[in-house]
Amino acid sequence: MTGKAKPKKHTAKEIAAKLDAATTNRGGGKAGLADRTGVEKGGHAKLECPHCKVTAPDVKSMQIHHEAKHPKIPFEESKIINLHSSLAPEPSKTKPGVRGSLKK
């Protein structure tokens, strides 16, 4: 006989929400500053490949991607798109995305 407890299965929506909450930085302040600006390796993707639009956090990672995926095209660092300079909003209007409580 099975118990009357809650079933152990999880919905795909619940798993996706947990994965998003675990992998997305939503914190503000000094702790999340490096992550939001993409300064360090732990930061968000800063560079974009001009050929296939894949993102990478630094030039070395982009060079590794380029050598693996685009071996016939020569690597030119000047053609890499810097997402933080082209898509960054004005600093006075930026606010960190804070998730807040799940309880209503």
N, C-alpha and C positions, 0 to 999 in steps of 0.2 A: 504494500500500500504506500502511496505517496502522501507526503504531508500537505498541510493546507497553507504552507508558507508561500511567499511570493516566488514565482518561477524564476529560474536562474538565467533565463535567456534575456538578452538586451536587444533593443531595437537598433536599427542602423542609424537612425537619427540621434539616438542617445550616445552611441559610440562616436559618431562624427562630432557631436558637441563636446564630448570629453577630450577628444583628440585636438580639437581647435583650441579649447581652453588651456590645454597642457603645452601646446607648441607656439602660441601667439603671445608676444609680450604686450601686455596692456597696462603695465605700470608706468607711473610718471616719476618725476624727481630725478635725483642723481643716479639712482640705481639703474634706471632704464635709459639714461641719456646716451650711453655708448651704443646700445642696441638700436635706439631710434635713429641715430645719426649715421650708423653704419661705419663708425670709425674703426672698430676692432673686428677681428674675425668672427666674433659672435653676433655681429650686427646684421641688419637686414641686407638683402642683395643690393649692391650699389651699382654694379656695371651690367650692361646688356650687350649681348652679341649682336652685331649689325646684320648678320646673315639669318639667324634662326630665332632671335629674340629670347634666348635663354639667359637667365640672370646668374651673376656670380658675385661674391662679396669682395673679391680683390683681383688685381691684375694677374697674379700667378695662377689662380683658379681659372680665370678666363683663358689664359694661354694654354693650360692643360686641356680645357674643353675644346679650344680651337684646333689644337694638334690632333685630338682624337676624332672630332666630328667634321672638320673642314681641312683635311690634309693637303688638298690641291691648291688651296688659296693661301697666299702668304699672310702671316700674322702681322698686323699693323696696329700698334697700341693707340695711335691717334684716331682710329676709326671706331674705337669702343665708345659706346654711349654711356655717359654718367647720368644715372637716373636721379641722383640727389640734386644735381644742379639744374636739370631740365624740368623735373616734376615737383620740386620742393615748393611748398606754399610759403607765404611770407611768415617770418618767425614771430611776428607780433600776433598773428591770428591762429597759431598752432596750439592745439590742446591734445594731450595724450588720450588715446582711446581707452577709457576705463570701463570695464565691464559692469561693475556694480554687483548688486545682490541678485540672485536668481529668485529669491522669495518676493512675492508681491504683497 
